[in-house]
Amino acid sequence: MDKPRQPFADGLPNLSEGHFIFPASADLQVATPFAHAPRFLILYGSLRERSFSRFLAYEAARLLEAMGGEVRIYDAHGLPLPDDATADHPKVQELRNLSIWSEGHVWVSPERHGAMSGVMKSQIDWLPLSEGSVRPTQGRTLAVMQVSGGSQSFNAVNGLRVLGRWMRMVTIPNQSSVPMAYKEFDETGRMKPGPLYDRVVDVCEELMKFTLLTRERSDYLVDRYSERKEREPDRLKAVAADIGFVRRPS
């Protein structure tokens, strides 16, 4: 039988002193809880007059509002293709400002040729990972949904998950995929009752829970050792010289 492993005695010599702070549960305590309702931005990936992804986006908006959230839905009409205009374009600024305002996102895309639509990808491509000191997506929660004209598929939501991770968002585990969407919405654009609608409710409920858990601590969740080293090397080295290696009290 292997002997129990002894604790390592040589410390963490590869860490840069003054830049690493041991995480502790006390860091998650909220001094002043937010008083405003959770804020959600919803993006959908179609410009069609009768758009099932837009219908699903509005169903999500109704549910999130009923749960106590504040919702904005972005209309991509007039948004230029990435690199076909500068970032000061009014539609680009509108999108970025809404993302900064938000605390959670819902992305709803149709599946086209086995992937998310170009309209959906263009909106996400216009959202930078950082813009100066502002991060339009980092630390925000994300729910992903898709509609398709044929049988059940998860290609679009899987692609959206990859983008959510790349944008450093907290993507919730649950998701919604609505197959044969033309059967699931009535003539007014409302989703019909049934298991697929129930799943949409589940997704919105989970998004609300995750947003309430994380929105007051999103800055802490995305604060990274590697970025602290790059951001303030001189100041933190001076701090390290004065107080030594920083460890939270036990």
KOLFIKOL-63433 format. One line per 8 residues: number of its first residue (from 1); for each residue x, y, z of C-alpha. Coordinates in nm, 4 decimals. Layout:
BEGIN
NUM	X,Y,Z ~ ...
END
This chain:
BEGIN
1	0.0000,0.0000,0.0000 ~ 0.1281,0.3443,-0.0866 ~ 0.2262,0.5623,0.2016 ~ 0.0136,0.8720,0.2651 ~ 0.1547,1.1653,0.0746 ~ 0.3254,1.4214,0.2930 ~ 0.2411,1.7901,0.2508 ~ 0.4784,1.9714,0.0192
9	0.7276,2.1716,0.2202 ~ 0.8870,2.3859,-0.0476 ~ 0.5997,2.6329,-0.0874 ~ 0.5042,2.7876,-0.4209 ~ 0.8274,2.9346,-0.5578 ~ 0.6894,2.9902,-0.9075 ~ 0.4265,3.2377,-0.7899 ~ 0.5125,3.6026,-0.8255
17	0.5068,3.7551,-0.4787 ~ 0.2493,4.0236,-0.4243 ~ 0.0344,3.9150,-0.7166 ~ -0.1277,3.6019,-0.5766 ~ -0.3952,3.6179,-0.3089 ~ -0.5301,3.2913,-0.1716 ~ -0.9077,3.2839,-0.2336 ~ -1.1268,3.2635,0.0738
25	-1.4984,3.2373,0.1404 ~ -1.4894,3.5774,0.3088 ~ -1.4196,3.7328,-0.0306 ~ -1.7715,3.6385,-0.1394 ~ -1.9420,3.8374,0.1341 ~ -2.1446,4.1259,-0.0110 ~ -2.1127,4.4538,0.1753 ~ -2.3974,4.6313,-0.0055
33	-2.6384,4.4051,-0.1964 ~ -2.7712,4.5336,-0.5266 ~ -3.1115,4.6977,-0.4984 ~ -3.2002,4.6925,-0.8689 ~ -3.3647,4.4051,-1.0544 ~ -3.1383,4.1593,-1.2405 ~ -3.0644,4.2950,-1.5884 ~ -3.0784,4.0752,-1.8975
41	-2.9840,4.1353,-2.2598 ~ -3.1353,3.9032,-2.5205 ~ -2.9842,3.8542,-2.8669 ~ -3.1514,3.6576,-3.1447 ~ -3.0080,3.5496,-3.4765 ~ -3.2576,3.6212,-3.7539 ~ -3.3864,3.9192,-3.9488 ~ -3.6853,3.7403,-4.0995
49	-4.0299,3.8970,-4.0667 ~ -4.1616,3.5734,-3.9124 ~ -3.8612,3.4718,-3.7041 ~ -3.8902,3.1776,-3.4681 ~ -3.5701,3.2733,-3.2884 ~ -3.7247,3.6152,-3.2227 ~ -4.0434,3.4486,-3.0980 ~ -3.8375,3.2350,-2.8595
57	-3.6410,3.5404,-2.7477 ~ -3.9636,3.7180,-2.6563 ~ -4.0871,3.4130,-2.4647 ~ -3.7649,3.4228,-2.2619 ~ -3.8113,3.7959,-2.2047 ~ -4.1656,3.7437,-2.0736 ~ -4.0479,3.4730,-1.8353 ~ -3.7515,3.6703,-1.7032
65	-3.9694,3.9762,-1.6469 ~ -4.2269,3.7613,-1.4656 ~ -3.9446,3.6371,-1.2407 ~ -3.8517,3.9937,-1.1489 ~ -3.5874,4.0752,-1.4082 ~ -3.5412,4.3792,-1.6299 ~ -3.4999,4.2849,-1.9960 ~ -3.3719,4.4492,-2.3133
73	-3.3917,4.2804,-2.6559 ~ -3.1451,4.3931,-2.9197 ~ -3.2697,4.4361,-3.2767 ~ -2.9867,4.3526,-3.5195 ~ -3.1455,4.5302,-3.8180 ~ -2.8859,4.7819,-3.9412 ~ -2.5905,4.6237,-3.7614 ~ -2.2988,4.6174,-4.0080
81	-2.0863,4.3116,-4.0657 ~ -1.7770,4.2956,-3.8433 ~ -1.4938,4.5018,-3.9954 ~ -1.7346,4.6605,-4.2462 ~ -1.7665,4.9639,-4.0188 ~ -1.5878,5.1144,-3.7212 ~ -1.6814,5.0541,-3.3589 ~ -1.8381,5.4000,-3.3305
89	-2.1256,5.2910,-3.5577 ~ -2.4545,5.3664,-3.3727 ~ -2.5784,5.0054,-3.3849 ~ -2.2453,4.8774,-3.2538 ~ -2.2476,5.1297,-2.9709 ~ -2.6056,5.0385,-2.8866 ~ -2.5116,4.6707,-2.8628 ~ -2.2029,4.7319,-2.6509
97	-2.3825,4.9692,-2.4149 ~ -2.6602,4.7154,-2.3627 ~ -2.4053,4.4467,-2.2831 ~ -2.2310,4.6708,-2.0305 ~ -2.5688,4.7482,-1.8726 ~ -2.6602,4.3805,-1.8470 ~ -2.5782,4.1223,-1.5810 ~ -2.6921,3.8220,-1.7854
105	-2.7459,3.7329,-2.1511 ~ -2.9749,3.5032,-2.3480 ~ -2.8524,3.4065,-2.6956 ~ -3.1107,3.2524,-2.9295 ~ -3.0065,3.1361,-3.2754 ~ -3.1647,2.9448,-3.5598 ~ -2.9596,2.6536,-3.6868 ~ -2.8370,2.7108,-4.0417
113	-2.6158,2.4635,-4.2258 ~ -2.5490,2.2893,-3.8963 ~ -2.4365,2.5979,-3.7048 ~ -2.5532,2.9280,-3.5600 ~ -2.6627,3.1934,-3.8076 ~ -2.4352,3.4637,-3.9417 ~ -2.6611,3.7273,-3.7864 ~ -2.6012,3.5714,-3.4450
121	-2.2254,3.5441,-3.4904 ~ -2.1973,3.9026,-3.6137 ~ -2.3576,4.0355,-3.2955 ~ -2.1189,3.8403,-3.0760 ~ -1.8196,3.9375,-3.2913 ~ -1.8989,4.3046,-3.2290 ~ -1.8699,4.2490,-2.8522 ~ -1.5017,4.2847,-2.7556
129	-1.3508,4.0886,-2.4697 ~ -1.2324,4.4189,-2.3277 ~ -1.2506,4.7824,-2.4311 ~ -1.0067,4.9814,-2.2228 ~ -1.0982,4.9083,-1.8620 ~ -1.4530,4.7997,-1.9573 ~ -1.5401,4.4343,-2.0143 ~ -1.8752,4.4055,-2.1924
137	-1.9206,4.0296,-2.1314 ~ -1.6858,3.9009,-1.8633 ~ -1.8522,3.7668,-1.5486 ~ -2.2022,3.7892,-1.6902 ~ -2.4273,3.4856,-1.6920 ~ -2.5401,3.3311,-2.0204 ~ -2.8209,3.1015,-2.1353 ~ -2.8186,2.9557,-2.4873
145	-3.1149,2.8459,-2.6987 ~ -3.1781,2.7461,-3.0588 ~ -3.4608,2.6770,-3.3022 ~ -3.4473,2.4525,-3.6045 ~ -3.6780,2.3596,-3.8876 ~ -3.6023,1.9881,-3.8705 ~ -3.5352,1.7274,-3.6068 ~ -3.3712,1.7851,-3.2699
153	-3.0197,1.9254,-3.2930 ~ -2.7739,2.0919,-3.0587 ~ -2.5211,2.2253,-3.3087 ~ -2.6104,2.5916,-3.2603 ~ -2.6230,2.5822,-2.8795 ~ -2.2930,2.3931,-2.8701 ~ -2.1348,2.6633,-3.0837 ~ -2.2831,2.9340,-2.8646
161	-2.1352,2.7644,-2.5587 ~ -1.7894,2.7803,-2.7137 ~ -1.8345,3.1534,-2.7711 ~ -1.9682,3.2058,-2.4187 ~ -1.6583,3.0445,-2.2738 ~ -1.4363,3.2514,-2.5028 ~ -1.6140,3.5684,-2.3876 ~ -1.5518,3.4614,-2.0249
169	-1.9178,3.4319,-1.9392 ~ -2.0777,3.2065,-1.6800 ~ -2.2754,2.9805,-1.9122 ~ -2.5443,2.7916,-1.7221 ~ -2.5693,2.4105,-1.7584 ~ -2.9261,2.4023,-1.8934 ~ -3.0180,2.4939,-2.2516 ~ -3.3126,2.4810,-2.4906
177	-3.3362,2.3399,-2.8435 ~ -3.6709,2.3671,-3.0205 ~ -3.7017,2.1310,-3.3220 ~ -3.9586,2.1853,-3.5975 ~ -4.0167,2.5301,-3.4576 ~ -4.2950,2.6012,-3.7072 ~ -4.5093,2.3582,-3.5050 ~ -4.4296,2.5087,-3.1660
185	-4.5491,2.8676,-3.2161 ~ -4.8987,2.9889,-3.2968 ~ -4.9918,3.2531,-3.5548 ~ -4.9327,3.5356,-3.3075 ~ -4.5812,3.4142,-3.2303 ~ -4.6557,3.2707,-2.8864 ~ -4.5035,2.9369,-2.7922 ~ -4.7514,2.6564,-2.7392
193	-4.7756,2.4747,-2.4044 ~ -4.5842,2.1476,-2.3832 ~ -4.2517,1.9898,-2.2814 ~ -4.0467,2.2201,-2.5043 ~ -4.2014,2.5283,-2.3463 ~ -4.1441,2.3802,-2.0016 ~ -3.7751,2.3449,-2.0875 ~ -3.7598,2.7133,-2.1789
201	-3.9064,2.7937,-1.8370 ~ -3.6403,2.5729,-1.6759 ~ -3.3630,2.7570,-1.8614 ~ -3.4896,3.1022,-1.7650 ~ -3.5379,2.9962,-1.4049 ~ -3.1822,2.8621,-1.3887 ~ -3.0428,3.1752,-1.5520 ~ -3.2169,3.3905,-1.2935
209	-3.0740,3.1801,-1.0086 ~ -2.7188,3.1906,-1.1418 ~ -2.7446,3.5651,-1.2025 ~ -2.8633,3.6314,-0.8487 ~ -2.5765,3.4189,-0.7141 ~ -2.3004,3.5820,-0.9180 ~ -2.3909,3.9349,-1.0255 ~ -2.2648,4.1037,-0.7068
217	-1.9353,3.9164,-0.7292 ~ -1.8696,3.9112,-1.1049 ~ -1.5618,4.1355,-1.0709 ~ -1.4129,3.8983,-0.8147 ~ -1.4884,3.5919,-1.0250 ~ -1.2983,3.7229,-1.3282 ~ -1.0050,3.8728,-1.1345 ~ -0.7028,3.6699,-1.2524
225	-0.3532,3.6273,-1.1164 ~ -0.1942,3.6414,-1.4636 ~ -0.3724,3.9671,-1.5450 ~ -0.2771,4.1234,-1.2115 ~ 0.0873,4.0519,-1.2933 ~ 0.0564,4.2283,-1.6282 ~ -0.1604,4.5116,-1.5039 ~ 0.0315,4.6428,-1.2037
233	0.3770,4.4860,-1.1854 ~ 0.5653,4.7748,-1.0275 ~ 0.3083,4.8655,-0.7639 ~ 0.2512,4.5074,-0.6561 ~ 0.6222,4.4344,-0.6304 ~ 0.6516,4.7319,-0.3974 ~ 0.3628,4.6013,-0.1887 ~ 0.5257,4.2578,-0.1755
241	0.8502,4.4124,-0.0485 ~ 0.6629,4.5863,0.2327 ~ 0.4235,4.3154,0.3486 ~ 0.5623,3.9929,0.2031 ~ 0.3668,3.7187,0.0323 ~ -0.0067,3.7849,0.0662 ~ -0.2136,3.5126,0.2307 ~ -0.5677,3.5414,0.3612
249	-0.5963,3.4925,0.7400 ~ -0.7126,3.1439,0.8350
END
